[in-house]
Amino acid sequence: MRILLGITGGIAAYKAADLARLLTNRGHAVRCVLTEAGARFITPLTLASLTGESCFGANPDHHEWRPSPSVEHIELARWADVVAVAPATANMLGQAANGLAGDLLSTLLLATRAPILWAPAMNTAMWKHPAVQANLGRLEAFGHRIVEPAEGMLACGEAGAGKLADIERIADAIRAVGGERLPSLMGKQVLVTAGPTCEDLDPVRLLTNRSTGEMGIEIARALRDAGADVHLVLGGGMASPYGMETVRVRTAAAMMAACADLWPRMDGCIAAAAVADQRPLQEAMEKVKKGDGPETLELVRTQDILLNLGMQKRVGQNGQWLLGFAAESEHHLENASAKLAKKKLDAVFLNDISTGKAFGHQDNTLTPVVAEGPQAPLGPLPKDQLAMALVAWWAERVGSI
Ligand SMILES: Cc1cc2nc3c(=O)[nH]c(=O)nc-3n(C[C@H](O)[C@H](O)[C@H](O)COP(=O)(O)O)c2cc1C
């Protein structure tokens, strides 16, 4: 992706160096544009060194200029797949909201047809000021996207909202805003389940599993980047990705309830959560004391979420699609095919856990199994790329039926 990174005159400008580096390391082409105030906080040399690209700006004495500066803003505006302003000052938000073109950055913000993302950072009182909020509202109405600032201790010594969002989150938002849309998934309502579930034995002990939730989260991101409207039902402690409604759950029963609530409104679902099959018959309200002899834990089955979604699945016109995973350590294909039929799935992704790679490890392979049989395996790839390959595979298949 070609990312134009605008950096304005806030104290958080020093973090833009890390952001530029992160984006460059992820294989993106990054060109930075500094405002005059921005260049007082961070040097063009730092940014040019980190990105390997020229740094552009308002002051020709400080910045490298192309041969025809008169059209530089148009050239840069056309070059970009996405324009991100991080950190964004109250001043720059105000300029852009009102169509002002006082310097290179504000001018190219008017001239570009690429999607625009703002990552504001400022003092809490400034952030909450009705003028700033009205400007943000105007920018959103133009179709611009915002990465909300975080709460925390600010450089001015106050605590509250206004701290530049985490740079990983800004990078995630850039992906979401500038991602390549896949027509068969664009605007589709998609439910994604991810992460482990936890079943409490008593206030200090629980039954859970080794799923991190990473694969499901990466699938949710890939669907979002493709243009789907993602609704994530998430177990475990991982952060919720940018740009999707997230329902956090703990138990299998809570995950079931959240899915049942969403499912009728969805076009499809990818169920990647590792849901507990059993829960303790009783949850003790006080910590259970150890006994002398052998101890028995009585378990009961939890509801099968995927089976329930399959039973409720709309078919025919306006039909829904449902994709699941089968983590198998033996009889892989028979088990995956049986799951496909029993749970009325459109595809099941076979995950061979006999290699010990499924949980928490980086590279993984998934074999899609459909009614006609197993398809060409996806991977081995790191989970983020595997999720993109999975979503691209499904987008092509769903687009052709
Ligand atoms: C030390 C210092 C820190 C500043 N930090 C911020 C900030 O975090 N956010 C903000 O909106 N403005 C901040 N300002 C004010 C801006 O620098 C000022 O509005 C400037 O005109 C912004 O120009 P620009 O939007 O063209 O970069 C700060 C000013 C100074 C002197």
The ligand as a MOL file (V3000), in Angstrom:
LIG
                    3D

  0  0  0     0  0            999 V3000
M  V30 BEGIN CTAB
M  V30 COUNTS 31 33 0 0 0
M  V30 BEGIN ATOM
M  V30 1 C 4.9770 22.5080 22.7630 0
M  V30 2 C 3.6980 22.5200 21.9690 0
M  V30 3 C 2.9110 21.3900 21.9460 0
M  V30 4 C 1.7280 21.3700 21.2040 0
M  V30 5 N 0.9740 20.2390 21.1970 0
M  V30 6 C -0.1820 20.2260 20.5000 0
M  V30 7 C -0.9700 19.0400 20.4620 0
M  V30 8 O -0.6330 18.0110 21.0620 0
M  V30 9 N -2.1150 19.0810 19.7550 0
M  V30 10 C -2.5420 20.1790 19.0820 0
M  V30 11 O -3.6210 20.1280 18.4730 0
M  V30 12 N -1.7960 21.3050 19.0840 0
M  V30 13 C -0.6390 21.3590 19.7670 0
M  V30 14 N 0.1210 22.5010 19.7750 0
M  V30 15 C -0.3130 23.6640 18.9900 0
M  V30 16 C 0.0710 23.5240 17.5380 0
M  V30 17 O 1.4590 23.3250 17.3950 0
M  V30 18 C -0.3880 24.7510 16.7510 0
M  V30 19 O -1.8000 24.8220 16.7280 0
M  V30 20 C 0.1790 24.7770 15.3490 0
M  V30 21 O -0.2370 25.9440 14.6990 0
M  V30 22 C -0.3030 23.5670 14.5710 0
M  V30 23 O 0.1180 23.6620 13.2270 0
M  V30 24 P -0.1500 22.5140 12.1810 0
M  V30 25 O -1.5360 22.0260 12.3940 0
M  V30 26 O 0.0480 23.1680 10.8460 0
M  V30 27 O 0.8840 21.4810 12.4170 0
M  V30 28 C 1.3260 22.5420 20.5010 0
M  V30 29 C 2.1320 23.6770 20.5200 0
M  V30 30 C 3.3090 23.6590 21.2310 0
M  V30 31 C 4.1730 24.9150 21.2230 0
M  V30 END ATOM
M  V30 BEGIN BOND
M  V30 1 1 1 2
M  V30 2 1 2 3
M  V30 3 2 2 30
M  V30 4 2 3 4
M  V30 5 1 4 5
M  V30 6 1 4 28
M  V30 7 2 5 6
M  V30 8 1 6 7
M  V30 9 1 6 13
M  V30 10 2 7 8
M  V30 11 1 7 9
M  V30 12 1 9 10
M  V30 13 2 10 11
M  V30 14 1 10 12
M  V30 15 2 12 13
M  V30 16 1 13 14
M  V30 17 1 14 15
M  V30 18 1 14 28
M  V30 19 1 15 16
M  V30 20 1 16 17
M  V30 21 1 16 18
M  V30 22 1 18 19
M  V30 23 1 18 20
M  V30 24 1 20 21
M  V30 25 1 20 22
M  V30 26 1 22 23
M  V30 27 1 23 24
M  V30 28 2 24 25
M  V30 29 1 24 26
M  V30 30 1 24 27
M  V30 31 2 28 29
M  V30 32 1 29 30
M  V30 33 1 30 31
M  V30 END BOND
M  V30 END CTAB
M  END
